[in-house]
Amino acid sequence: MTFQSEWTFDLQRCLDAAGNLLPPERVPLEALLDPQRLLQAQAYLSEITQMEASVYLYDEASPQPIHPDAAPMCVRSPLCRELNALKDATTGLSRCLRDTWHASLHAMRRRQPVVADCVGGRRTLWSCPILLSCEGRTYPKAALTVAAFPIENFFASGVLEALFPDGNPALRESHEWARKLALASERLGHVRELARLMADTFSVEISVRYELARQSLQSSSRMAEHFSALAEKLSQMAHEINNQLTSIHLHAHLARQLVEAPDVQESLELIKREARSAIEAVRALTRYARQALAPGRDQMEGRDLSVEKAAEPPAESRSILVVDDERPIAELIARALRAAHYDVDISLDGETALSMIERKRYDLIIADLRMPGIGGMELYEHFQRADPSIARRIVFLTGDVLSEEALAFLRETGSLRLPKPCTLEELLALVRAGLERSESSAS
């Protein structure tokens, strides 16, 4: 259809609360078809017939207008306006509206056009269903209903007197005017065919839109799965690269402190600078990847550290537990912290860390988030339940910078964290800030 590129509809209105596509019988018509187009069709048919043409939403309980604030019928005929003043005693609806509604329901249930009676006379209503086709089945969604009056079935004077026993001077003139405009049988056939074509066109349109909604959701689901797998792969790669860069930088820093030869010190300083440059490049890359995979999700993924602003408490007698399943990284961090005069123990898994923490009071626990078995998150959650004061002394050093689970955990807990790769200065800043926060929480 040539106007396909101009279609607009709200896909969210086709979804249930869980985000699943509604089955065809439950999709609201206005989610799939521009109500304004139905109103235009209604006005067009009304102009042709000079009577009334109605479009109803499918509802077993009552007729529903296309817009809540719009009348369900576009009445052009003075005679129809008079007849609309007649109320049905049972429903309280206009008798014309009730008859038109029943004709529309009948057409939709039968899934084919019907000719019916209304208060205006025999066989004066013609209704054609608008259907949604999906997987070989059709579902009734609405109906185009035209009240068109062939001369031979128009009002007899006895019918008028029965409808208005007290008389109505204006009605007689409207009656005569309507008779002059009443459609001949052959023209009535053209109107009915036009309404059928309109209903068929709308049926095709809403069916195609429903299929577009289904394809859009499937595409979104596939894309989400692809992004999830991509994020997991990038997270694993970043974790490995971050550990290596951290190791290179800390080794170079510690070695430079032990070597006196100027040329070797110069080479080690160059290695430090290159490692630092690589660290910044990896951080920039992971920030970009986070924004590309889920824009805006990591605005508060944890508390960042400032190297310059963290006050440095005295290191004497401060005990620190380093929990990391990577032995070289754990031992390197321990060496760096011992060189700064901290008392440091190492645990290579979460299970051992649990028992060590229960036996000894540590002023700070530096844990890696990503470890086999009990990781940093599980360690934190255990002590959050068992002893929140210990949980407050846990900070995180992690290379897992893309995992949604890790980012969500850091956002929710507000824990201090330092992403790998990191420098020695940043590591010491993390320790100082962690000890400072632990002291303020205790007081």
N, C-alpha and C positions, 0 to 999 in steps of 0.2 A: 504494500500500500504506500502511495507516494508521500503521505504526511507522517510516516513513521518517525522520522528524525525530529519532528516537532512535538512528539508526545512527551508529556510530563505526568508523573504520578508518584505518590508517596509510598515507597516500598515498605516502610515501617508499618503502614496500615494493613499490610498483608501478613503481618507476623503476630504470633501469640506472645505471651509474656516471656517465654523462654527463647524467643528469637527464631522459632521454627515457622516455616511457611504454613499458613492456614489452609485447610482443605478447601476445595472450590466452593462447597456449599456454605462455608462460613466466611468467605471473603466479602467485605462490604463493597457494594457496587462502586461507590465513589472512590475506592482505592484503585480501581482499574479503569475507570472511565470518567472523563471530565464531565461533571454534572452540567456545566454550562452548555455543552454540546447537546445533552438531552433536552434542556430547556429550549434551546434554539430549534430543535426538531419539533418539540411540542408547539411552539409559536408558529412554525412554518405550516404544520398541518392545520392548526386553527385558522390561519389566514386562508388556506385553500378551501376549507369546508365552511368558513364563516360560522362554525359552531364551536365545538371544543375538541381538543385532542389532549389526552392525559398520559403522563409517564409516571409509573408507580414503582417504588422499590418493593422487592418481594418480602412480604411479612404476613404470616398467617393471622396475626392478631389484629392488625389494623393497617389501613393504607398509610404509607409514609411519603411525605414530600421529598423531592430531590434535595432541597435545602430546608433546614428546620424553620427558617424565617420566610420561606416562600410558599405561596399557595400551591397546592398540588395540581390545580387545574388552571389553565389559561382560558378564561371564558370570554368569547367574542360575541356571542349571540345574546340580544336582549331577552329572548325567550328562555335561554338557558339560565340567565341570571335570575329570572323569576322562578324557574324550577328549582334552582339551587337553594332557594329559601325554604323549600319543603324539607322537613326533618324526618328521619326514620325514628320511630318511637323506641325501638329496641337498642340501637347503637348510639343515637343522638347525632349521627352523621347526616349530612345532606343526602337525600334519597338518590340524587344523581351520582354523588360520590360513592355511595354504597354499591349501586348497580355497576358502576364503572370498575370499582375495586373487585367485585366478584367476577366480572368478566375477565379482568386481568389475571386473577388467580386461576381461573378455569383454563385460560390459555397456557399459563406456565405449567400447570399440572399435566396437561395433555401434551405439552411441548409442540403445539401447532396452533395456528390461528383459529379463533372461534367467533361466531356471530351470536349476539345475545340481545336480550330486551333491556330497556331501561324505562324509567318513568315516562319518557317522552314517546314511547311507542314500541311496536314489535320490531325485532331485528334491526334495531337502530344503533347498536354498539358493535364495533369490530375491534378485536384485540389480537395482537401478535406478540409472542414472547421474545424476550432477549435472553439468550442462553449462553452459558460459559461451557466451552468444550475442553475436556481434559482427559487424556489417555483413553479416548474412545467413548467417553460418557459425556452427557450434557447435563448441566445443572441450571435450573431456572434462577435468573437474577433480577429480572424486571420485565415490564411489558409496555409497549406502545399501544395506547387505546384511543380509538377515534370514535366520537359520536357524530355520525353522518346520517342525515335524514332523507331517505328516498321518499318521493312524493306519495307513493301509494301506501306507505306505512306511517304517514304523519298523523298528527292529532286529528281525531274526530271531535266535533263540538261536544259530544257527550263526555269524552275523556276530560276535556277542559273543565266542564261544569262539575265533574266528579272531583277533580283536583282542587278547584277553587269554587266551592259551593256558594260563597258569599259574593262571587263576582270579582272581577279585577279589570277595570277599564283599560289599563295599560297593556294587559295581556292580550286582548283582542288584536290591537295594532301590531304587537310583537309577533303574534301568531301569523297574521297576514304577511308581514315582512319576511318571516322565516319560510313561509310556503313559497314565496317568490324565489328565495335563495336556495331552497332545498335542491339537493343534487339529483340529477337524473341517474337512472340505473347504470348507464355506461360510464358516466363520470365517477360514480361511486366506486365502480370497479377499479378505475385508475387510482383513486385515493387509497383503496385497500392495498393495491399492489405497491404503491409508493411506501405505505407504512410497513409492509412486509420486507421490502428492500432495505428500509432504514433499520428495522430490527435485525435483519441478517448482517448488515454492516456493523452494527454495534456488537453483535455476538462475536463476529470475527475479531473486532478490535479488542474486546475484553479478554478473549481467549489468548490472543497474541501477547497482550500485556501480562497476563498471568504466567505465560511461558517465559517471558522476559524476566519476570520476578523470580521464577524458579531457577533460571539459568544464572541470574545475578547472585543469588544466594549460594548456589553450588560453586560458582567461581570464587566468591568471597571465602567460602569454606576451604577450598583448595589452596587459595592464596595464604590463608591463615596457617594451614598446615605446613606450607612451604616455608613461610617466615619462621614458624616455630622450629622446624628442623634446621634452618639456616642459623638461627640464633644459638641453638644448642651446639652446632658445629663450631661456630665462631667462638663461643664461650670456651669450649675445650681447647681450641688452638690458642686463644689468648691466655688461658691458664698456664699452658706449657711455656709460651714465650715469656710471660711475665716472670715466672720462676727463674728462667735462665738469665733474663736481664737483671733481676734483683741480685742473683748470685754474682754476676760479673761485676756489678757496681760495688757491692759490699766487699768482695775479694780485693778489688783494686784499691779501695779505700784503706782496708786493713793492711794490705801489703805495703802500701806507701808509707804507713806509719812505722813499719819495721825495717825498711830499706833506707840506707843512708846515701847510696851512690846517686849523684844528681841526675845522670842520664837515665837510670832506671826509674827514679822518681818522676822524671819528665814523661817517660813512656806510660807509667801507671796513671799519671794525671790525665794523659791523653785518653787512655782507656776509660777512665771515669767520665770524662766529658762526652766521649762517644756513647757510652752506655746511657748517660743522662739524656742525651739527644734522642737515642732510640726509645727510652722510657717515655719521653714526651710525645714522640710520634705514635707509639702504641696507644697512649691515653687519648690522643686526638682521634685516632682511628676508632677506638671503642666508643667514644662519645658520639661520633658520627653514625656508627652502626646502631647505637641505641635509638637515636633520633629517627633514623631511616626505618627501623623495624617497628617502632612504636613512639611516634612523636609526642613529646611532653610527658612521658610516663615517669622519667627519673628526675623530676625536679627536686624531690626530697627523698633520695634513696638512702641517706645516712648522713652523719655529720662529718663534714670535711674538716681537715686539720690545717691550721696555719703554722708553718715552721717557726715564724718569728714571734708570734703572739703567745704561744703556750709558755707559762711560767715553769721554771725548772726547779722541782723540789730536790732536796738532797738525796743522793742515791744510796747513802749508807743504810744498810739493813733492809733495803727494799727488795722483796723477793718477787720474782716473775716466773711464770710458767709459760713456755712456748709450746703450743700444740700444733704440729704440722706433720703430715704423713710423708713429706719429702725430707729425708734425713739430711742431705746436704744443705737445704735451705734452713731447716731447724737449727743445725749446728752453727751455720754461719750467723744467723740472727743471735744465737746465744753468745758467740764470740764477740759480736759487735756490742751487745749489751753489757757483757762482762768487762769489756774494755772501758765502758762508761761507768764501771764500779757498781753494777747491779748484781744481785744474787740470782742466778738463772738456772732453772731446771728445764728439761726437755721431755716431751711425750710425743711419740710418733703415731698415736691413735687416740680416739675419744674415750674408749673403754679404760685405758690406763690412766688417762687424765682424770677421769671421775674418781678413781681410787686415790690418786695422788692429792687431789683437792680435798678429799675427805680426811686425809691424814695430816695435811699441812695447810696452814693459812697462807695464801698468796695475796700480795698486795695488788697484783695485776695478772690477768690471764690473756695471752695473745693467742687467738685461735684462728686457724684457717677454716673458712666456711665449707670448702669442698674437700671432704675426706671420705674414704670407704667406711661403712658402718656408722658410728656416731661421729657426725661432723660438728662444725661450730654451731650451726643452728640448733641441732638436737642437744648439744651441751648447754647452750643458753636456755632453751626451753625447759630442760630438766631442772636447772637451778632456779629458774623463774618460779617453778612450782615448789621446789624443796626449800630453797633459801634465796630469796630475791636479792639479799645483800651480796651474795657471790655473783649472781647474774649481772649486777651493776658493775662488777670489776672485770667483766669480760669485754675485750675489744677485738676487732677483727682485722686480720691482714689476709687479703684474698686476691687471687687472680681471676676469680669467677665474676666478671664484670658485665656479662650480657644475659645471664640467666634471669628470667622473669621471677622465678621463685626466690632467688637470692636478693634481687632488688626489692621485691615486695617485703621480704623479711626485714631488710635494713630500713625501709620506709616506716614499717609498723613499729619497730623497736626503738628507732632513733639512736641506735648504737653507734659508738665511735668506730670508724673503719678507715683503713688505709689500703687503697688498691695496689696490688702488684702490677707492674714493677714499681719499686720505690727506692729512694736513696737513703743513706744512713741518717741524714738530717731529718728526713720525714719520719723515719722509724723512731728516732729519739723524741720527736715532737709528739708522735702518737703515745709513747710511753708517758711523757710528762703530762699530756692532757688527760690520759686515762687515770693516772694517779691523782691528779688534781680533782677530777670529778668524783673519784672514789672517796676522797677525803671530805669533799663538800657534802656528799650524800650521807656519810657517816655522822657528820656533825648536825 
